[in-house]
Amino acid sequence: MGLSPAQVLQRLSAVNDPELQRDLVSLGMIHDLRVEDGDVRFTVRLTTPACPLRAQIERDCRAALSDLPGLRRVTIAFDADVMRDERLSALGIRNIIAVASGKGGVGKTTCAVNLALALSRRGARVGVLDADIYGPNVPLMMGLQDDRPGAGRGSMQPPERYGVQVMSMGFLLRSDQPVIWRGPMLHKALAQLVMDTAWGELDYLLMDLPPGTGDVPLSLAQIVPITGAVIVTTPQAVALADVQKGIAAFRQMNVPVLGVVENMSYFVCDCCGKRHDLFAHGGGRRMAEQLGVALLGEVPLHQAVREGSDAGAPIVSAQPNHPAAEAFVAIADAMAAKISLLNFQRKTPGVVALADIPVH
């Protein structure tokens, strides 16, 4: 008697998703299983295309099947179905991430833009909302400063570049036109930017917030559920002191903090290769540990990051092999994994029986 699909599924039911800590079979992650003459083929459907543990999952699957009698070859494919924040189902957006900072000058917008591009390069459908009404810089950093939203039926069509959709108050104002608004006008403008934009189906919408804990985060939390927040800081004590306030503010709004990004973490000299901790080092990690949140990663300080942002060519797109670009991609992967785990904890899917997995 030859190798059967049931035997394969039985072995795969012992392989856990490393983040969700449940087996792949009961999570419904095994698809298109085919067993023929000892050749086994199946697809693992990940909860995000930015899964940082894909290689580990493949190794674990192969190890679980390795000693099956009659096995000749295992072929594993991967695709992804991004886990949804069910509170957003009516919007067509699966997850909304607030990118915030306790103070200005820490590179928050640079991080938001590059994280968006990193998720897009992984295959996710991504948008960026520039929620910094008073100082909208996303259009410049994305090379879209001369663009305007398209007109639709009662909605605005967001400009797109690098595979990422973008909406910003900067598209609607002259470059020299200041915004001098009180809270109610600010709230209304944010609601229109979020709700009246034809985003389509997005896996992730990143919201670039203004620095501090003012009206904008509170208004956004009232307008739409926020899946989670990322706090950007630099290693200096003066920046880290404001991280605690930012985390406390999101917790008061019942918005989970996905983690902290330490930007401008260190500098590596192009000439000698020596590392310099210009703004101290490790403060982000210590602060994250003290506050019980994750350190998502550290981004090095480099002139190419600033030049790319000024030129509308973010480092992740312009120089994908640059150490700073690789750091942003790793942070985006870690962030996406946190979101999947958070949504899993919110939803807690029921157990899928072995018999319910389609096989061929």
N, C-alpha and C positions, 0 to 999 in steps of 0.2 A: 504493500500500500504506500502511495507516494505522500509527499509532504502536503499538508492541507492548510487552507487559510485559517482555520480555527487554531491550529498549532502556532502559526505565526502570531496571531492576535494574543494568544495566551502568553507568549514570551514578551510581546510588546507591552502587555498590561503590567509588567514589572519595571518599565522604564518611566521615570518621573520627569515632568517638566521641572527643570531646576529652580525656576522662580515660583511657580504655582504650587509645587510640592504635591501634585496629583499625577497619576499615571496618564500617559498619552491617550490610551484607549477610552478611559472613562471621561476624559476631557473632550472627546470627539475630534482629536487632532490627526487621526489616521484616516486617510482617504485613498480611494482608487487602488485598493490592494488586489494584486494579481499574483497567483502562484501557478506556475506551469513548468513541469519537468525540472523541478528543483530551483528554478529561477524565481526570485521574489522581488516584486516591484511595488512600491507604495509611495504616497505623498504625505509628508508631515505638514499640516497646516498650522503655521505659527500664529501667535496672537498679535504680532507686529512684524513687518518686514525688517525692522531695525533690531531684531532679536540679537543680543550680544552672545547668546549661548547656543547658536545654531550648530557649531562644530561639536560641542559637547553632546548635544542631543543625537547627532548622527553617530558619534562614537559609541554612545550608550546603546543605541538601537542595534548597531552592528555587533556589539559585544553580546547582547541578549540573544541574538539569532545565530551566533557563530557556530555553536555545536549542535544545531538541529539536524537530526538524521535526514539525509537526502538533500541537504542544502548545497546548491552549486554556486549561486551568485546572488548578491543583494544590491538592488539599485534603489536609491532613495532620492526623491525629489522634494523640493520645498516650495510652498507658496504661503500666503499670509491672508488672514482675515482679521483686521484690527479690532480688538475688543472694544465695545462701545460703552460709553457712559450713558446709561439708559435715560437719564434725565434730559438728554439732549436729542432724543430720537425724533422729535417733531421738527428739528432744525436741519436735519440732514448732515449734521456735523457730529462726528463720533467722540471727539475729545477736545476740550478747550484748556490751554495751558497759559497761565499768566506768568510772564517773565518780568520780574520786579527787582528793585534794589532799594536799599535803605537811604542812599544818597546818590547824587549825580557824579559823573566822571569815572565810573567804574567799568564802563564798556558794556552796559546792559543791552543797548540796541544792537551793538556788534554781535553780542552773544545770541540775541533773539534771531537775527537774520541768518547767522551761520548755522544755528541749530535747525532752523526751518529748511535750509538748503541741504543739510546733512540728512534729515528725514526724507526729503524728496529724492535725494540720490539713492537712498535705500529702496525706493519704490513706493513710498507713501504719497497720498494726496494731501497737500499741505497749503495752508493759507497763513498770512500774517496780517493782523490788525494793528495798525499803529495807533495805540490808544493814548499816546502822549499828545494831547490836543494842543498844548501850549508850545511844544517844541518838536514837531513831527520830522524825524530824520530818516525814517525808513525809505521813503522814495529815493533820496539821494544815495543811500547805501545800496539800493537795489538797481540803481541806474535808471530809475523811472521818474525822475524829477520833472520831465517834460510831458509826461503822460497825463491823461484824464480818464475817469471811469466812463465806460460806455453806458448808454441809456437803454433800459429794458422796460418791461411792463411793470411799472411801479417799483422798480428796483435798479440798483447800480451794478454794472458789470465791472468787476475788479480787473485792473491791469494785471498782466502776468509776465514774469521773467524768471529764468532758471527753473521753470516748472513749478513756480510758487505764485499763488494769487496774492495780491496785496491791496489793502484798502487803507487810506490815510486821509486825515483832514488836510494834509499837505497837498493833496490833489485838488482841493476845492478852494484854496486860498492863494493869493499872490505870495511870492517868496518874501516880500517885505511887509506883509499884512499881519499885524499882531492879533492874537485872540485875547480879548479882555472880557471874560465871562464869569458870571457867578455860578454857583452850584447847579441850579435848575436848568440853565441853558447848557451847561456841560453835560448833565445827565441826558438831556434830550438828544444832543449831538451824538453821544456814545451809543444810545439806543438805535439811532438811525444808521450809524456805521455798522453796527452788529446785525440788526434785523432787516435792514433795507438793502443789503448787499447780496447779490445772487452768487453765493459761494458755491452752490452745487453740493455734490457729495465730497466731504473732506474727512480724512482720517484724523488730522490734527489741525487746529487753528491756534496759532501762537499769538498772544496779545502782548505787545510791547508796552508796558505801563510807564508812566512818568515816575521819576524817583520819589521816594518818601511814601508816606501813608495817608495821603490826602483824600480828596473826593473821588478820584477815578477808580481805585480798587473797590471802594464801597459801592459806587454806582454800578460797576460791572457785575459785582456779585448780586445786586438786586435785579439786574436786567436778565442775566442768563446764568445757569449753573456753571461754575468753574471746576473742571476735573481736578486740577492741582496747580500748584505754584512752584516756580523755580526762582531762587534768590541769588542774584549775582553780587559778588563782592570782590574786593582786592585784599591783599594780606595786611594792609595797615590797620592799626588799632582803631583809628578814627572811622574807617569804613566798617570794620567788624562790629563796632559798638552799635551801629544802626541795623545790622542784620537781625539782632535779637528783637528789635522793635518791629521789623517787617514780618518776622515769623509770628510774633505774638498777634499782630494785626490780622494776618490770614487765619490764624487759629480762632480768633474771636468771630470771624466771618464764616467759620466752619468750612474753610477751604484747606484741604490737606497740602502740606508742604512736601513736594517731591524730593527736594534736596537743595544743596548749595553748590554754586559754581565759583571757584576761585580764579578770577581773571587776572592777567598780568602777574601771574604767579612767580615767574622767574625769567631771567634773561640769559641766553646762551650766546657768547661772543662768536661772531662769524670768523674771526681771525684765529683765536686760540682754542675755541671750543670750550672754554671755561664757563661754568654756570655762576651767575650772579643773582643773589636774592635782593633786588633793588628795594623792594617794599617789605622786607622781612619775608618769612615763609612759614607755611603750616598753620597760619591763623584760621583759615577757612576750615581746615580739618578739625582743629581744636574746638572752634565754635560749633560746628555741626555735631560733634560728639557731646558737647555740653548741653545742646538743645534737643538732642535725640532725633536728629535728621541725618540724611545721607550726604556725604560729600560726593557729588556726581562726577567731579573731575577738576583738573587744573589746566589752565590755558597759559602757555608761555607768552611773554611780552616780545613782540617782534614788529619791526617797522613794516613788514609786508602786510600785516593785518590792518594797520592804519591806512596804508596806501590803497589797499583793495577797497576798504570801506569808502574812502574819499572818492575813488574812481568809479564807484558803482559796480565793482567786481569783487564780491566777498571772497575771502581766502579759500573757503571750501570749494567754490566753483573755479576760481582762477588758478589756484595751486593746490590741488587735492592731496598731493603727496607731502606738502609742507607739514612740519611737526604741529603747528597750530591748527591746521585743518584736520589732521588726524585726531587731535585732542577734542575738537568740536564733534567729530563723528562719534568718538567713544562716549562723550557726554550725552549725545542724542540717543545712542543705543541704551545707555543706562537709564535715561529719562523715560524712554518708551517702555522699557521693562518694568519700571516702577508703575507706570500708568496701567499696564496690563494686570499687574498684581493687584493694584487698587480696585480696578473694575471687577476683577475676579472676586475679591473679598466683598464687594458690594452686591454682586449678583449671585455668587456661589451656585454654579450650574449643577443640575442633577447628574447622577451617575449614568453613563451610557452603557447599556448592556453590550456584551460581546456580539450578540446576535443582531444588534442594531447597526453595526458597522457595515457599510456596503462593500461587498467583495465581488471579484469577477474570476 
